[in-house]
């Protein structure tokens, strides 16, 4: 398979400018690490810092949810669930629209502090609103964070009411402020990674060097961001979402070791590039348990899937089948071994099968 051409950030400024917007879109996903700053790290989160963020207030009572079994509701009471979105339109300063190229459901076990992450593949064929079956990332573009949350709730039997949306701007500096992280880089990944390092240098104005394959390789912000953009090795985009979650986990562990001054610098760096529905009280409440927070397992959704073309909508990630995948998701996120899908999920599963043949 042919590799992407190398990018030259110094010889052709016009070409770099044209490419910047496209490449910036591909860097979005990793700034989900604001989860570190807002929720997981007990720093001095002041009102002045909160004011730096974008806000889209969502009333809990207005968020649509399925008619869930009482046992399902009870199981989820022990967890804080938050939707994390990475957008492609920060250049417009607008967090109320845009395709969410990254969609992650984060569950925090209130008792143990364990955090689990499930990436919903952006091309997953789901009902984004009122029986409109599209790629999952179209929900945010059609109706902003509220519709994207409701898309997750409807298709996955969730009870999410809060979100955090981010866009690429300061990820590289945030990782550099942490002093970099360590990654295991394979021989299959290193060539693509070095190509992306050239492109990321051109976008950010940095001058990071190439890396070699190996275990525990120390990487800076540009190099780490480039690692998470790789999608041409075995596993394709599925593997890329795994790399995204690896970076988040590595940053979380590194941030846990940092001093307050460093963490506050991170906050100042990334807060202007995020939006949330969480209030200061909610943020402080979440941060109060940060001492026991630790990263658990992470995964991608759907677990069982097929890639196929659906009419004129192009290639999709098709759950095989939705009902069975949602059962696995509740087992993963909420340790609910007795979960029974709602009638809504059962109906959606049947419709997806009828529409796709899978």
C-alpha positions in Angstrom: 0.0 0.0 0.0 1.4 3.4 -1.0 2.4 5.7 1.8 1.4 9.4 1.9 3.8 11.8 0.3 6.2 13.6 2.5 5.3 17.2 3.4 7.7 20.1 3.2 6.8 22.9 5.6 9.6 25.3 4.6 9.8 25.5 0.8 6.2 26.4 -0.1 4.3 28.6 2.3 1.3 28.8 0.0 1.0 25.1 -0.3 1.4 24.8 3.5 -1.3 27.3 4.1 -3.8 25.4 1.9 -2.9 22.2 3.6 -3.1 23.6 7.1 -6.8 23.5 7.3 -7.0 19.9 6.1 -4.2 18.7 8.3 -5.6 20.6 11.3 -8.8 18.6 11.0 -6.9 15.4 11.4 -5.2 16.6 14.6 -8.5 17.3 16.4 -9.1 14.1 18.3 -6.2 14.2 20.7 -7.2 17.4 22.4 -9.8 15.2 24.2 -7.0 15.2 26.9 -8.7 18.3 28.4 -10.4 15.5 30.4 -7.1 15.6 32.3 -7.4 19.2 33.1 -11.1 19.6 33.8 -12.1 16.4 35.5 -9.2 14.2 36.5 -6.6 16.5 38.0 -7.3 18.3 41.3 -5.8 21.7 40.4 -7.1 25.1 41.5 -10.0 25.4 39.0 -11.1 29.0 39.5 -14.1 31.0 38.1 -11.6 33.0 35.9 -10.4 29.8 34.3 -14.0 28.6 33.8 -14.8 31.8 32.0 -12.1 31.0 29.4 -14.1 28.1 28.1 -17.0 28.0 25.6 -20.3 26.9 27.2 -23.4 25.3 25.8 -25.9 24.9 28.6 -28.0 21.8 28.4 -30.7 21.1 30.9 -30.7 17.5 32.0 -34.4 17.2 31.8 -34.4 18.3 28.2 -32.0 15.5 27.1 -33.8 12.6 25.5 -33.2 9.1 26.8 -34.7 5.7 26.1 -37.2 4.0 28.4 -34.6 2.0 30.3 -35.1 -1.0 32.6 -35.0 -0.1 36.3 -32.0 -2.4 36.7 -30.1 -0.6 33.9 -30.7 2.8 35.6 -29.6 1.4 38.9 -26.4 0.0 37.4 -25.4 3.3 35.8 -26.1 5.3 39.0 -22.7 4.2 40.2 -20.9 5.9 37.3 -20.4 9.4 35.9 -20.7 9.2 32.1 -19.5 12.0 29.9 -19.4 12.4 26.1 -16.2 13.7 24.7 -16.2 15.1 21.2 -13.3 16.3 18.9 -14.4 18.7 16.3 -13.1 19.9 12.9 -14.0 23.6 13.0 -12.2 25.5 15.7 -11.0 28.0 13.2 -14.6 29.4 13.2 -14.7 29.5 17.0 -18.0 27.6 16.9 -18.5 24.6 19.1 -22.2 24.3 18.3 -21.8 22.5 15.0 -19.3 20.5 12.9 -18.6 16.8 12.4 -17.3 15.2 15.6 -14.4 13.2 14.2 -13.7 11.8 17.6 -16.5 10.4 19.9 -15.6 8.9 23.2 -17.8 7.8 26.0 -15.9 8.0 29.4 -17.3 6.3 32.4 -16.0 7.1 35.9 -16.7 4.6 38.6 -17.7 6.8 41.6 -16.6 4.2 44.1 -13.3 3.0 42.8 -12.3 5.9 40.6 -11.6 3.6 37.6 -12.0 5.4 34.3 -12.9 3.5 31.1 -13.1 4.9 27.6 -15.0 3.6 24.6 -14.4 5.2 21.2 -17.5 5.2 19.0 -16.1 4.9 15.5 -17.1 8.1 13.6 -18.4 6.2 10.6 -20.7 3.9 12.6 -24.1 3.5 10.9 -26.5 4.8 13.6 -29.8 6.7 14.0 -28.6 10.3 14.4 -32.2 11.7 14.9 -35.8 10.6 14.2 -34.8 7.5 12.2 -32.2 9.3 10.1 -29.5 6.7 9.7 -26.1 8.3 9.0 -22.5 8.2 10.1 -22.4 8.8 13.9 -20.3 11.9 13.5 -23.1 13.7 11.5 -25.2 14.1 14.7 -23.1 16.9 16.0 -23.1 18.7 12.7 -26.8 18.5 12.5 -27.7 19.5 16.0 -24.6 20.3 18.1 -23.7 18.6 21.3 -27.2 18.1 22.5 -28.1 16.0 19.4 -24.8 14.2 19.6 -25.5 13.2 23.2 -29.0 12.1 22.3 -27.6 10.0 19.5 -25.4 8.2 21.9 -28.3 7.8 24.4 -30.7 6.5 21.8 -28.5 4.0 20.1 -26.5 2.8 23.1 -29.1 3.0 26.0 -27.0 5.6 27.8 -28.0 8.3 30.2 -25.5 11.0 29.3 -26.4 14.7 30.0 -23.0 16.4 29.8 -20.2 16.8 27.2 -16.8 18.2 26.6 -15.9 19.4 23.0 -12.4 20.3 21.9 -10.6 21.3 18.8 -6.9 21.1 17.9 -4.8 24.1 18.9 -2.5 23.6 21.8 -2.1 19.8 22.1 1.5 19.9 21.1 2.4 22.5 23.7 0.3 20.6 26.4 2.4 17.5 25.8 5.6 19.5 25.8 4.6 21.1 29.2 4.2 17.6 30.6 7.8 16.9 29.5 6.7 14.4 26.8 5.6 10.8 27.1 6.9 7.4 26.3 5.5 5.2 23.4 6.1 1.8 22.0 6.6 2.4 18.2 6.6 -0.5 15.8 8.6 -0.8 12.5 5.2 -0.7 10.7 4.3 2.6 12.3 7.6 4.6 12.3 7.6 5.5 8.6 4.1 7.0 8.6 4.8 8.6 11.9 7.9 10.4 10.6 5.9 11.6 7.6 3.3 13.1 9.9 6.0 14.7 12.0 7.1 16.7 8.9 3.5 17.8 8.4 2.8 18.6 12.0 6.0 20.7 12.2 4.8 22.7 9.1 1.4 23.3 10.8 2.7 24.2 14.3 6.0 25.9 13.4 8.0 23.4 15.5 11.1 21.5 14.4 10.8 18.1 16.0 13.0 15.4 14.7 12.2 11.9 13.3 12.0 8.9 15.6 13.2 5.3 15.5 11.1 2.2 16.2 11.4 0.8 19.7 9.8 0.3 23.1 9.6 3.2 25.6 10.6 5.9 23.0 10.4 9.3 24.5 8.4 11.7 22.3 7.5 15.3 22.4 4.2 16.9 21.5 4.7 17.0 17.7 5.9 13.4 17.7 3.1 12.1 20.0 0.4 13.9 17.9 1.9 12.4 14.8 1.8 8.9 16.3 -1.9 9.2 16.9 -2.7 10.3 13.3 -1.4 7.0 11.8 -4.1 5.1 10.0 -2.4 3.1 7.3 -1.1 0.2 9.2 -3.1 -3.0 9.9 -6.3 -2.1 11.7 -6.7 1.2 9.8 -8.9 3.7 11.5 -9.8 1.2 14.2 -6.1 1.1 15.2 -5.9 4.8 15.0 -8.6 5.2 17.7 -6.6 2.8 19.9 -3.6 5.1 19.5 -5.7 8.1 20.5 -6.7 6.3 23.7 -3.1 5.3 24.3 -2.0 9.0 24.1 -4.8 10.1 26.5 -3.8 7.3 29.0 -0.1 8.2 28.8 -0.9 11.9 29.3 -3.1 11.1 32.2 -0.5 9.1 34.0 2.2 11.8 33.3 -0.1 14.5 34.5 -0.7 12.7 37.8 3.0 13.1 38.5 3.2 16.8 37.7 3.2 19.8 40.1 0.4 22.3 40.3 2.3 25.0 38.4 2.6 22.7 35.4 -1.0 21.6 35.5 -2.2 25.2 35.7 -0.1 26.1 32.7 -1.8 23.3 30.9 -5.2 24.7 31.9 -4.3 28.1 30.6 -3.1 26.7 27.4 -6.1 24.6 26.4 -9.2 26.1 28.2 -9.8 28.6 25.4 -10.1 25.7 22.9 -12.8 23.7 24.7 -16.5 23.9 25.3 -18.6 22.0 28.0 -22.0 21.8 29.6 -20.4 21.0 33.0 -20.9 23.8 35.5 -18.2 25.0 37.9 -19.9 23.1 40.7 -20.0 19.9 38.7 -16.4 20.2 37.7 -15.3 20.7 41.2 -17.4 17.8 42.3 -15.7 15.5 39.8 -12.3 16.9 40.7 -12.9 16.1 44.4 -12.5 12.4 43.7 -9.4 12.8 41.5 -7.0 11.4 44.1 -8.4 7.9 43.5 -8.9 8.2 39.7 -7.0 5.7 37.6 -7.2 4.5 34.0 -8.9 1.2 33.4 -9.4 -0.6 30.1 -10.4 1.1 26.9 -12.0 -0.1 23.7 -13.7 0.7 20.4 -17.4 0.4 19.5 -18.9 -1.5 17.8 -17.0 -4.6 19.0 -18.4 -6.8 16.3 -18.6 -5.0 13.0 -18.3 -5.0 9.2 -17.3 -2.3 6.8 -19.7 -1.9 3.9 -21.3 0.5 1.5 -24.8 1.6 2.4 -26.6 3.0 -0.7 -25.3 6.4 -1.8 -24.0 7.1 1.7 -20.7 5.4 1.1 -18.7 3.1 3.3 -19.9 2.7 6.9 -19.0 0.8 10.0 -21.9 -1.5 10.5 -22.6 -3.1 14.0 -23.1 -6.9 13.9 -25.7 -6.5 15.3 -26.4 -3.3 17.3 -28.3 -5.1 20.1 -25.5 -7.5 20.8 -22.9 -4.7 20.7 -24.8 -2.6 23.1 -25.0 -5.5 25.5 -21.2 -5.8 25.4 -20.8 -2.1 25.9 -22.8 -2.1 29.1 -20.8 -5.0 30.3 -17.6 -3.1 29.6 -18.5 0.4 30.8 -20.8 -0.5 33.8 -19.9 -4.1 34.7 -23.6 -4.8 34.1 -23.8 -8.5 33.3 -27.6 -8.6 33.4 -28.3 -5.6 31.2 -31.3 -6.0 28.9 -31.6 -3.7 25.8 -34.5 -1.4 25.6 -37.1 -1.8 22.9 -35.7 1.2 21.1 -32.3 -0.5 20.7 -33.9 -3.7 19.6 -35.9 -1.8 16.9 -32.9 0.1 15.8 -30.9 -3.1 15.5 -33.6 -4.6 13.3 -33.7 -1.5 11.1 -29.9 -1.5 10.6 -30.0 -5.1 9.6 -32.8 -4.4 7.1 -31.1 -1.3 5.7 -27.6 -2.9 5.3 -28.2 -6.6 4.9 -25.7 -7.3 7.8 
